Amino acid sequence: MRRTRILITLGPASDDPVTIRALLDAGADAVRLNFSHGTVDQHRETCARVRAAAAEAGRTVGVLQDLGGPKIRIGPLEAPIALREGDHLTIEKGTFTGASGRVACNFDALFTTAERGHRLLLDDGRIELKVVDVGASGLSTTVVIGGTLESRKGINIPDAALQVPAMTAKDVDDLRAGVAMGVDMIALSFVQSADDILAARAVAADAGAADLPIVAKIERPRAVDQIDDILRVADGLMVARGDLGIEMPIETLPTVQGRLIRAARRAAVPVIVATQVLESMRHDPRPTRAEVTDAAHAVDQSADAIMLAGETAAGRYPIRAVSTLDAVIREAEQATHSAAPFDGQGGAALGRAHGVALAEAAVTLAARAGAAAIVAVTEGGKTARMLAALRPPVPLLAATASAHTGARLSLVWGITPLVAADASIPALRHAITERGLLSAGTAVVFVAIHPELGHDGSNFVRVERL
């Protein structure tokens, strides 16, 4: 079984029922709905298609709602603008349709933060401007690095820190809509501190989903500096290399990625590596050698999941991109087993010391008994996540009666969700063999860990034959 999970983004190239099913068959474990684009109604329909395709495939597939956050963008343009070095471009407050020499932006913090001499990076850094004057109506800039500017492209200010909350009014409305449509987890964009996570959790609780997992997207240098505090309250981490690689010196990005993954591992928090993993497959049928090496490196670093964005949302080869990433991950996992399990610091977040000890005992017992798998009997997913943090050398099944719990575990390393109404050992033995997960007669380790040792006598670790 492949251990590193694959998260895909659905969009115009992939949100029809036939393609969604093909993407699941190719290896996708969870899907991302990018609320920076599209409407709530469109995402609601896509979410329903994912649920239908997963049921048809007999799979448990997580749905991640990615909130847009306070992303700075220019407004619409009459036509793409060709910018050359030395050209003048004015960025004005407003929502008008821009044209040559003049574009709109309705993000107020841009105009209160940018100063003369600051760099503005547009379209993921492809275009660079320099602020030469700050006026009442906007910013006057000159082009340092030119290119073709299209509508709604993003703006980054690497020379300044924007003092804005991670959730906009639109994000609040979108989160409420996501809860109503039944998403399994959310990704919060442009997180800068633990307070951003707590604010999003309050909105989710008010919408009736207090336990909705929140993945912190790390896109700004301040978040890197605050990572330990963020990990204490977040349920997952995404190394969002797009904006992060623009907001900080590009040469530091590989080091920062490693640092973030290690921090998440220490805290036993699932971590996703994202952005431009197989970027060339947006238009080419094969990835570059460097992209393949990058994906394999994420496996070596023991990331829980790898995300495809434009490759599957808008690319020409979405299904091939997933099958390619699946093959790369499998090869990388065969070549190396991710050691360096969490060092115990994450135990406080997942459970008490006795829980960590029972999880370690289950992994040891599986090795000594030659078990083919460990089956975590879990209600909310903590037991399964605790075991996954130990990176056991055998497959890990998470048996739960909750479809939401199963879906929420779909991005955790090594876990195959097993949703079953009856979580008794005899029923689980039957379900595992009936679904073809393991063969009859196979030895497995069953483990259940509850918050209080001996609660209802339900804590156990034991070997059973299917």
N, C-alpha and C positions, 0 to 999 in steps of 0.2 A: 504494500500500500504506500502511496506517496504521502509523505508527512507534511511538507511545506504546502500551504493552501494557496489557491489561486482566486483572486478577487477580480472580477471583470466589471467594466463600466458599460451600461447599455445606452444606446443613442440611436440616431437615425439609421445607422448601418446594421443595427442588431436588435431592435426592439419588437420585431414581429414574432409571432408564436413559433414558426418553424425554425427561425434562426436561434431563438432562445433555447429551444430544446437541443439543437445541434451544439450550441456552446456548452450546455451542461454535459452532453455526451462526450465532448472533447476534453472535459476536465475541469470546468469552472466549479468552484465550491460555494461561492457567494457572489451576489451582484450588487453593484453600486448604482444608485439613482442620483445623478448629479443635478442638484437643484439650482446650480448657477445657470442652467439652461432649461428650456421647456417650461410647461405649465403644470400646475398641480394636477389638473385633470389628466394630462398626458402621463405623468408619473403614476397616478393611481391606476390607470389602465395597464401600464407596463408592469406594475407590481402584481396585479391580478394575473397577467400572463405568466409571470415567473412562478407564482404559486401553482398555476395549472400545469405548467411544464414540469415542475418538480414532482407534483403528484403523479403525473403520467410516467415519469422516469423512476418513481419509487425512491426519490432522493429527498434529503433534508437540506434545503438551500437557504442561506441567510440573505436578508435584504438590508443593505446599508444605505441610509439616507445621508447624503453629503450636503450639508448646508453651505450656501455660497459665501457667507461671511462678508466682512467689510472690504471687498475687493474693489480697488479703484479702476475704473474703466472710462475710456472716452465714449462719447455718444455715437449715434449713427452718423454715417457719412453719405453724401450724395453718390460718391464713387471712391474707390481706393485712391489714396494720395501718394504720389511718388515724392519722397523726401531725399534730398541730396545734401551732402556735407556743406554747412554754411547757410542753408536755408533758414528762414524765420518761420516759427510756428507759434501761434497764440493759443493757449488753453484757457477757455473762458468758463465761468460759472454758468450753468444752464443745462437745458435739455434739447437745444435746437439741433438740426441736422447740419453737420460740419461740411466744409469744402476746403479747397486749397488755401493753406495759410491760417486756417481758423477751425478749431474743433471744440466741442463742448465736453464738460465733465460736471456731474452734479454731486460729487463727493466733497463736502465742505472741508473736511480735515486736510485735503490736499493743499488747499489755498492758505490754511492757517499754519501749516507745517513747513512747506517748501520755502527755501530762502535762496537768495542770489548765490550762484556758484554751485548749488546742488545739482546732482545728476538725476535725470528721470529716465528710467529704462522702460520702453514700451514693447509689447508683443513678446514677452518672455526674454527680454534683453536684446532682441534683434535690432532694435532702434534705440539710439542713445541721444538724449537732449541735454542741454545745459541751461539752467535758469539764469537769465540775464537781468530780469526785472520782475518785481512783484508789485502788482497794482491792485486797485480796488475791485476791478472786474475779473482779474485772472493773472496768469503767468505768461511772461514773454520769454521765449526760449529760442536757442539756435540748435541746429542739427549737428551733432558730433559724428554719429554714425548713421547713415541713411538707410533707406529701405522703403518698401511699399506698405503704407499704413492702411489697415482695413477697419471697418466698423467694430465697435465694442471691444477693442483690444485693451488689455490690462496695462496699468502703470505701476511701477515700483519706485520707491524713493530709498535707495540703499544708504544715503547719507543722513537719514533722520529716522527717528522712531515715532510712528503714528500712535497717538494716545487715544485709541478708540476701543470700545468693547468688542468682543468677538462676535456678538450676536446683534444683528440689525433688526429693525421692525419686521422686515420681510422674513428673516430667519425665524422669528418668533411665530409668525403665521405659518410658515412652512413646517416648522416642527410640530405644531398642533395638527396640521394636515397629515403629517407623517404618522403621528400616533393614531389618528383616526383610520388611516389605511393599513395600519398594522405592521409598520417596519420593525425590524428586529434590533436595530442599533442605529446610532447616528454618528456622523463624523463632524466635528466642530472645527471650522476653518479659522486660521489666524489666531490660534490660542497664544496668549502671552504669559498667563499666570494661572494658578490654581483657581482663582476667583472666577475666571471665565468658565471653567468646568462647572463650578458650583452654581453659577447663574443659569447655565443651560439645564442643569439638573432640576432647578426650581421650576423652570418653565415646563419641563417634562412632567414633573410631579403635579403641577397645576392642571396639566392636560390629562391626568389620569394614568401616567406611566412613570412612577417614581423609580422603578428599577430598570428603566431603559438604559442599556450600556452606552457610554459616551466614549468615542475614540477621539483623542486629541491630535489634531493635525499640526505638526511642527513645521512652521513656514517662516518664522522670524527669529533672528538671533537672540532676542530676549527670552523666547521660550526655551532655547537651548540652555541658557544660563539658569533658568528656573525649573529644569527638567525633573529634579528629584521631588520638588513640591507638586508639580503637575502629576507625576506618577502616583502620588499618594491618594489622589482623588479620581484619576481617570481609569476607565475600564479597558483602554487600549491606546496604542500610539501609532501614528502614521508618520513615517519619514517622508514628507511631501517635498521632494527634491526640486520641484519647479520653482516656486517662489523662494524657497530656502537658498537655492543656488544663485539667485539674483540678489537677495538681500545681504549675502555675505560673500567674501572672496571665493570664487569658484574652486580654487585649488584646495580650500579647506573642507569642501563638501565630503569627500570620502572619509576623512578623519571624523567629521561630525556624525556621519551615518554610523560608523562603528561605535562611537561613543553613545549615541542614542539607543542602538540595539543592545549594547551591554547594560545600559541603565535599565531598560525595560526588562531584560532578562533577570537582573538582580531583584527587581520588584515583582517578578512573576506576572508581568503584564504583557499580553500579546502585542506584537509589533509588526506593522505592515511596511514594506518598502514600496514606494510608489514613484511614478513619473518617468516617462521616456525609457521604460525597461526594454521594449522592443519597438521603439519609435519608428524605425525605418519600415516596419511592416504596415504602417498606415498606407504606404503606396507600393511597397515591394513584397514579393511572396516569400523572401528569405530575410532573416535579420542579419545585421553585421556581426562580425566575429567579436567586436568589442561588446556589443549588447548581450550576446550569449555569455560572455565571460562575466559581465556585470551581474546577470541573473544568477549564475552559478555562485558568484561571490556572496550574494545575499543568502543563498542556501548555506554556504560555509560559515557565515556569520550567525547562523541559526535564527534568521527571521521567521516569524510564524507564517507570514503570507507575503505574496508578491502581487502587486496590482497592475492591471492593464487599463489604460484610460482611453486615449484617442485611438489606440490600436483596435479596440473592439467597438467603441462608440461611433466612430466616423471613418474607420479605415476600410480599405478595399478587401482585406483578408481577415476578418474578425475570427472566424473559426480556425483558420490555419494559425493565427497568432496564439490562440489558446493551446492548440495541440502542440505547437512548437515549444511553448513555455513548459507544458507538461513534460515533454521529452527531456528538456534541458534540466529540469528539477530532478527528474528520476535518475538521470545519469549522475548528477552532482551528488545526490543522496547515496548512490551506490558507492561512489568513490570515497566518501567520507561520512563518518557519523558525527553529528554535532555533539561534542562533549560540553564541558563547562555549564552544568545545570545551575539553576539559581542558588545563591549562597545562603539561603535561609532568611534573608532580610524580607523577602516577599511573603514569608509565612504569616506575618501579622495581618497582612491584607486579605489573605485567603482563609485563614483559620488559626486555631490555637496550635501550640507546639505539639499536642498529641496528634493533631491532624497531619502535620508534616511528617511526624514519625511513622504514622500508619501508611502514608503514601510511600515513604522510603521503603518500608517493609514490603509493600506490595511489589515494588520494582525489584527488590532483592529476591523475593519469593519467586517471581516470574522467571528470573534468570536461573535460580537454583533448580527449579522444577521443570525447566525446559518448556514453559508455557508458551503458547502461540500468540496470546494476547492478554491484555488486562482489560477487564470490564468494570468501569466505574458506574455504580448505581447512584444517581444524583438527582436532586430536585431542581436546584438553581444553577448547577454547573460548577460549583466550587471544587468538588472532589476531582472532577475531570481536569480542571485547569491546574490544580495542584500537582496532579500526576504528569500532565503535559510539561509543566515547568521543570520537571526532573529529566525530561527527554529520555524516556525509557526506550530500550532497544527493540521492543516488541510493539505491535500495533495496539492502539488504545481505542476502545469503544466506550462511548458515553451513553448509558442506558437511562432514559428519562421518560416520564409520562407527559412532559410538557413539550409541545411542538416549538414554542418560543425558545425554551432553553436549548433544545437541539439546534435550532437555527443560529442562536447566539454563539454556539460553540463551533460554528462552521469555519471560522477564521483562526482557530487555535491550533497550533502545531500538533500534528499527529492524531487528531481526534476524528473518529468517524461517528457521527451522531446516530443513535439507535432509539427512535421514538416508539415507545410501546406502552399501551394502556396498563398492562400488568407488569410491574417491575419485580415480581418475585423470581427467585433463582430458577425454578422449573420453567416458568413462562419465558424467561430470557434465554435459557438454553435452547428452547424450541424456536424462538424468534431468530436467534443468531444462525442456526442451521437452515431454517426455512428460507431466510433471505439470502442465503448463499455467502454469508460473511466468513464463516468457518465451517469445516467439515465435522460431522458427528464423530465422537471419540477423541476430539482434540482437547488437550488440557488448557484451561484458562484460569486466570486469577480474578476472582470477584472481590471488589472492595467497596465498602460504604463507610463514609465518615460523616458524622453529625457534629453540630457545634459543641455539644457537651458530651464528654466521654461517658459511654454507657447509657445514653439517652434512649429509653425504651429497649435497651439491649440490642440496638440496631447497628452498632459499629462492628465491622468484621472485615477480615482479610482471609480468604481461603481459596484453595485450589479445587476446581471442579472439572469433570469431564463432560463434554457436551453430548 
